[in-house]
Amino acid sequence: MPDTDVPQNTEETIIKKKAMKKYVSKRDTSVTIQLSDEVREHVGTHFDKGQPGSKFAVADIDTLLQMLLDLFPEKIKKAKPDDDGRKRLSFSFPFDIGTCNVVSVDRLSDQENETMHRMQRGTKVVRVVESERVFPTDECQLVFSGDNNVITIYPGEAAPPLPDSPDIADPYWDKHVFIAG
């Protein structure tokens, strides 16, 4: 197992303790990032332990949004237009903001590979493996549509949108799976 693969019960506890400390904003809190109800519901899946995928370790969505505003623009790691017209801001926090529970199939053990199955995640069916490993991350992606509406926010490295079906060939998602555990 690589050094970054730590049993969930210890690493996840450490991540949460660092990120969940009482957060005090450095900015005027009347400035906000607006999310539609649909986007707020989707971003909520990144706090819901019952859903496979990357998870935030902060208390709630509003705290996360204020933290992102506090990092802007000094801690933007990358601002990049995607091929599909979306715009992505990649933030780098000074601590682990959560876990990245999307992993390359090359990093899976034989035992984990044997647990691969399909699972409903929101409106999509995704490939999932069962694992207790945790991949802490200090990265966060804020993705906008071409008309500058927030589409999603998630912890971890940049990833393209999920295809409509796991049967549709996709260069990224053919080689990556969600971790549930």
TAFENFEN-V778907 format. One record per pair of residues at least 24 apart in sequence whose ideal C-beta (glycine too) atoms are under 8 Angstrom apart, sorted by the first residue. I is the first residue (numbers start at 0). J is the second residue. Records with the same first field share a line. If there is no record, write none. Layout:
# TAFENFEN-V778907
I = J / J
This chain:
# TAFENFEN-V778907
0 = 108 / 132
1 = 106
3 = 134 / 135
4 = 132 / 133 / 134
5 = 132 / 133 / 135
6 = 131 / 132 / 133
7 = 131 / 132 / 133 / 180
10 = 133 / 135
11 = 56 / 98 / 133
14 = 56 / 95 / 97 / 98 / 133 / 135
15 = 56
17 = 56 / 94 / 95
18 = 55 / 56 / 57 / 94 / 95 / 96 / 97
19 = 56 / 57 / 58
22 = 57 / 58 / 62 / 65 / 66
24 = 65 / 66 / 68 / 69
25 = 69
26 = 65 / 68 / 69
28 = 65
30 = 68
31 = 64 / 65 / 68
32 = 64 / 67 / 68 / 141 / 149
33 = 149
34 = 60 / 64 / 149
35 = 148 / 149
38 = 148 / 149 / 150 / 151
41 = 121 / 151
42 = 151 / 152 / 153
44 = 120 / 121
45 = 97 / 152 / 153 / 154
50 = 120 / 121
51 = 100 / 118 / 120 / 125 / 127 / 177 / 178 / 179
52 = 100 / 101 / 120 / 153 / 177
53 = 97 / 98 / 99 / 100 / 101 / 136 / 153 / 154 / 155
54 = 97 / 98 / 100 / 154
55 = 96 / 97 / 154
56 = 95 / 96 / 97 / 98 / 154
57 = 96 / 97
63 = 96 / 139 / 152
64 = 152
66 = 92 / 96
67 = 139 / 141 / 152
76 = 138
77 = 157
79 = 157
81 = 142 / 159
83 = 159 / 160
84 = 144 / 145
85 = 142 / 143 / 144 / 145 / 150 / 160
86 = 142 / 143 / 144 / 145 / 147
87 = 140 / 141 / 142 / 143 / 157
88 = 140 / 141 / 142 / 143
89 = 138 / 139 / 140 / 157
90 = 138 / 139 / 140 / 141
91 = 137 / 138
92 = 137 / 138 / 139
93 = 137
94 = 137
95 = 135 / 136 / 137
96 = 136 / 137 / 138 / 139 / 154
97 = 135 / 136 / 139 / 154 / 155
98 = 133 / 134 / 135 / 136 / 154 / 155
99 = 134 / 135 / 136 / 138 / 154 / 155 / 156
100 = 134 / 155 / 177 / 178 / 179
101 = 155 / 158 / 175 / 176 / 177 / 178
102 = 128 / 134 / 175 / 176 / 178
103 = 174 / 175
104 = 174 / 175 / 176
105 = 174
107 = 176
115 = 176
117 = 165
118 = 177 / 179
120 = 177
123 = 161 / 163 / 164
124 = 164 / 165
125 = 161 / 165 / 176 / 177
126 = 165 / 172 / 176 / 177
127 = 176 / 177 / 178 / 179
128 = 176 / 177 / 178 / 179
129 = 178 / 179 / 180
130 = 178 / 179 / 180
131 = 180
132 = 178 / 180
134 = 178
